[in-house]
Amino acid sequence: MNAIDKNLHTEAQQTISGRLAEFALGLAYEDIPERVRERARHLLLDAIGIAYASRGYQFARATMDALVSLGAGTSPVIGGGRTLGARDAAIMNGVLAHGLDYDDTHSRGVIHATVSSFPLALALADQTKASGRDFLTAYVAAMETSTRLGAVAKGGFHQVGFHPTGLIGVFGATLAASRLLGLDREQSVMAQGVALSMAGGSLEFLEDGAWTKRLHPGWAASSAITAATLAKYGFIGPRAAYEGRFGLYAAYLGAQSGAADLSLATDALGGEWQIEEVAIKPIPACHFTHAAADAAIALSRASKFDAKAIRSVEVLVPAEVVKTVCEPEANKRRPANSYDAQFSIPYIVATGLLRGRFTLDELEPAAMADREVLSLAERVHHKIDAASTFPRHYTGEVIVTLESGEILRHREAINRGSADRPLSNTEIVGKYLDNACRTLTRDRAERVCTAVLGLDRAEAADLANILSQPVRSAGSIS
């Protein structure tokens, strides 16, 4: 190594980009504890089940039609054959895995990291003829870096209107792409700098239920392929992608940047595994609503409410989630579409109290037009939860005041599915089968499950081939 190379190497090591590159490129399959590898396989399985369920929805068909019109290729699309190029396949698979807002969340990072990490790994592991072990290791590298980068902001991105899943997902995906495309340390630093100019994801969809949120993780994965490929061929990007004067946190957090803790980007990297902190969703709605939903369902099962007997409902929520799931109040009380409903404390709590459940069926047009539920949603109000432990837990408490004056309440201090109250692997398989069997036969769903959980013992192309087999025709779901 000559003097110039040594200086570049030292500089790269001193930046966050350099340290993340060292980790992602140096991570060996054997470095990952078996319990982490097992959980990683189950996180992949969860995302794949959601992707199959999404195939029946209008947003999935519109996205596929648009991407096919842009050009053909041979990369795998879940349930859709090998009809797109790698970057467009990554977009499509991200839309499918994130489209129902039923995918996993890293609580401290407030990020759906799997749905950018997985589409990237699937596209490039297939393209580079990687082994299943290489696929899994690249996925873990992406997850460990994206989650930490999200945690740096301490929930600040949501407060200024950015969606961390797209904004941050591009960086973890770029590190996985660097690994799968064979970049060296310096090239990986450049790739992260290039990704800085590709990062984005607006929360404006919250105002009218637009589909753009569904696009964010796949766009991050697609951009990562572009960034890493440019860097591989010598394209120069800024070195201080994260800590620079106009780096990620300064540019996107604005006044909130002073609260960011840059040390969290590399804290215990390779020693503590953030995959173990990832929460699996037990219900198909924004993770911020889960504790309140479960509290409402618990009250319903204990009391079997008549809507007319309820005078008012107060829901205690963390201050940090109000902008996302409580405002604007008019949209939340009368959701115009499934996305409005999934991000609505009033609708979800009213449904939980009256129906004792919240499933994908509660996102159908008939359910969202239920007059009894909508009437109760008008009587649901939120209040800041002073005892919240957000973002470690997405707390929720529901307090029901009856016309008789009786007050009933239930609190969920730790949201179900979180790291401190995780779903078991058996429960994750059950959720996968429920979702996958919406478009697959039970036999085929079980064969996919076996392939995913046996990924370490196969080639990445084996999984890509079984996932890309077309699904049966599905009806039109809005």
Disulfide bonds with the S-S distance in Angstrom:
none
